[in-house]
Structure formats: C-alpha cells, structure tokens
C-alpha cells in the first residue's frame, strides 16, 4: 500500500484568516453567550450583520468571524457541529443557529403577536417600535414595505376612528391623501 503524500498547510490562507479576524475584532463585534432570549439572539445577529455590511468578507468567512464571537456553551455547541458543516455560508449558519437559539415555537408565537398587534393605549411611536420588531418574524405577511405600511395604516385608521378624535382624524386623512 502506497504511503499518502504529506498534508501541506496553506500558510498564506491561514495568515489571511488571522489578519481578517484581527481586523474584525477591532470593530468590536457583539459577543453571544447563549440562552433562548429573543432579544439577545436578535441583537447579536443584527449587530454582526451590521458589521458585515461594511466589512469585506465572503459568505463563508462571515461564519468564521461570527463563530469567533461565540462564547461559553454556544462556542462549545459550535465546536460540536462545525465538523458536519464545512464551508457553510452565512445563510446556512443562521438557519441552524436560529433552530438552536430561537426555536420554531417561539417564532410562531411572535408571528401570532404580529397578527394580533393593535395600537390600543400605545403612542404611535411605541406601536411603530413594536410593529417593526415583530414584522421580521412575519415576513410572509409583511414581506414588502407596502404590506407593512398597509397593516400599519389599517391599525391607525381603526384607532383614530375608535377614539373619535376629529382633529387627529383630519390630520391623518390629509396625510393619507398626500401619499
């Protein structure tokens, strides 16, 4: 049986990865320590993706850089599964990451919250903030800005009519006609 050739390390690729990681670290990426806390999961993903908007790297490098920010049990989880997912791109990473740290049952709950969202006693700013937060979980409902706006407008319409505030209704009607 012939002896296999020796494994040759690509030192240039390793050097590039180290340099890329050092540059990424300078941008102070958010760290993720785990837990099934929707706000922490989303804050980490949004923070990482915000950096990726200005940091030039491939989809595969995004996974390597994001993994660099995982800590404690999350990093141990990543070490266990990364061997099965060589050359994984960012979309694939997010899929398995969300399956682990943002289970489908919680996503479904957020979709139901979005579907039932009403302004009620909230200010317009509070309602808009909650609308924006929940809209990302119901992308099939709010997949276009128009659909998002239409749901938002419909709820505001109902609120203004229920309140019976003629001044606000007139201002809102004027705004609606202008758009």
C-alpha positions in Angstrom: 0.0 0.0 0.0 1.5 3.4 -1.0 2.2 6.0 1.6 -0.1 9.0 1.3 1.5 12.3 0.5 2.1 14.6 3.4 -0.6 17.2 4.2 0.6 20.6 3.1 -0.7 23.6 5.1 -1.8 26.6 3.2 0.1 29.1 5.4 -1.0 32.0 3.2 -4.7 31.2 3.7 -4.1 30.8 7.5 -2.3 34.2 7.5 -5.2 35.8 5.7 -7.7 34.3 8.1 -5.7 35.6 11.1 -5.4 39.1 9.6 -9.1 39.1 8.8 -10.0 38.1 12.3 -7.8 40.8 13.8 -9.4 43.4 11.7 -12.9 42.2 12.5 -12.0 42.2 16.3 -11.0 45.8 16.0 -14.6 46.6 15.0 -15.7 45.3 18.5 -18.3 42.7 17.3 -21.0 41.8 19.8 -20.5 38.6 21.7 -23.1 35.9 22.1 -23.1 33.8 25.3 -26.3 31.8 24.6 -29.7 31.3 26.1 -33.0 31.3 24.5 -33.6 35.1 24.9 -35.2 36.5 21.7 -33.8 40.0 22.3 -30.2 38.8 22.9 -30.4 36.5 19.8 -31.7 39.2 17.6 -29.4 41.9 19.0 -26.4 39.6 18.3 -27.5 38.7 14.7 -28.3 42.4 13.9 -25.0 43.6 15.4 -23.0 41.0 13.4 -24.9 41.7 10.2 -24.4 45.5 10.6 -20.6 44.9 10.7 -20.8 42.6 7.7 -22.4 45.5 5.7 -19.1 47.4 5.9 -16.6 44.6 6.4 -15.5 42.9 3.2 -15.6 39.2 3.5 -17.1 36.2 1.8 -20.2 34.3 3.0 -18.0 31.5 4.3 -15.7 34.0 6.1 -18.8 35.5 7.8 -19.4 32.2 9.5 -15.8 32.0 10.7 -15.9 35.6 12.0 -19.3 35.1 13.7 -18.0 31.9 15.3 -15.2 34.0 16.8 -17.8 35.9 18.8 -19.5 32.9 20.3 -18.7 32.2 23.9 -19.2 29.7 26.6 -21.8 27.0 25.8 -22.5 28.5 22.4 -18.9 28.1 21.4 -18.9 24.5 22.7 -22.1 23.9 20.6 -20.4 25.3 17.5 -17.3 23.1 18.1 -19.5 20.1 18.1 -21.4 20.9 14.9 -18.9 22.7 12.8 -17.3 19.5 11.5 -20.6 18.5 9.9 -20.9 21.8 8.2 -17.6 22.5 6.4 -17.7 25.5 4.1 -21.0 26.6 5.5 -22.3 30.0 4.2 -23.9 32.7 6.4 -27.5 31.8 5.4 -26.9 28.1 6.4 -25.3 29.2 9.6 -28.2 31.4 10.5 -30.6 28.6 9.8 -29.0 26.2 12.3 -28.3 29.0 14.7 -31.9 30.0 14.8 -33.0 26.4 15.2 -30.9 26.1 18.3 -31.3 29.5 19.9 -34.6 30.8 18.6 -36.9 27.7 18.3 -39.8 27.5 15.9 -42.4 27.6 18.7 -41.1 31.0 19.8 -41.0 32.3 16.2 -44.6 31.1 15.8 -45.6 33.0 18.9 -44.0 36.1 17.6 -46.0 35.8 14.3 -49.2 35.5 16.3 -48.3 38.6 18.2 -47.7 40.4 15.0 -51.0 39.3 13.5 -52.9 40.5 16.6 -51.0 43.7 17.1 -53.1 46.7 17.8 -52.2 50.2 18.9 -54.5 50.3 21.8 -53.2 52.6 24.5 -49.7 52.8 23.0 -48.4 56.0 21.5 -47.8 55.9 17.7 -44.0 55.7 18.4 -44.5 52.8 20.8 -46.8 51.0 18.3 -44.4 51.6 15.5 -41.5 50.2 17.5 -43.4 47.0 18.4 -44.6 46.7 14.8 -41.1 47.0 13.4 -39.8 44.4 16.0 -42.5 41.9 15.2 -42.6 42.4 11.4 -39.4 40.5 10.9 -41.0 37.3 12.3 -44.0 37.5 10.0 -42.2 38.1 6.7 -44.8 36.2 4.7 -47.3 38.8 5.9 -45.1 41.9 5.8 -42.7 40.9 3.0 -42.9 44.2 1.3 -42.9 47.7 2.6 -46.4 48.2 1.1 -47.8 45.4 3.0 -46.2 46.6 6.2 -47.5 50.1 5.6 -51.0 48.8 4.8 -51.2 46.9 8.1 -49.8 49.9 10.0 -52.2 52.2 8.3 -55.2 49.9 8.9 -54.5 49.7 12.6 -54.0 53.5 12.9 -57.3 54.0 10.9 -59.2 51.9 13.4 -57.6 53.6 16.4 -58.3 57.1 15.2 -61.9 56.2 14.4 -62.5 54.5 17.7 -61.0 57.4 19.6 -63.3 59.7 17.6 -60.7 62.5 17.7 -61.8 64.7 14.8 -58.6 66.8 14.7 -56.4 63.7 14.5 -58.7 62.1 12.0 -58.5 65.2 9.8 -54.7 65.4 10.0 -54.4 61.7 9.3 -56.8 61.9 6.4 -54.8 64.8 5.0 -51.6 62.8 5.3 -53.2 59.8 3.7 -54.4 61.8 0.7 -50.9 63.3 0.2 -49.2 59.9 -0.1 
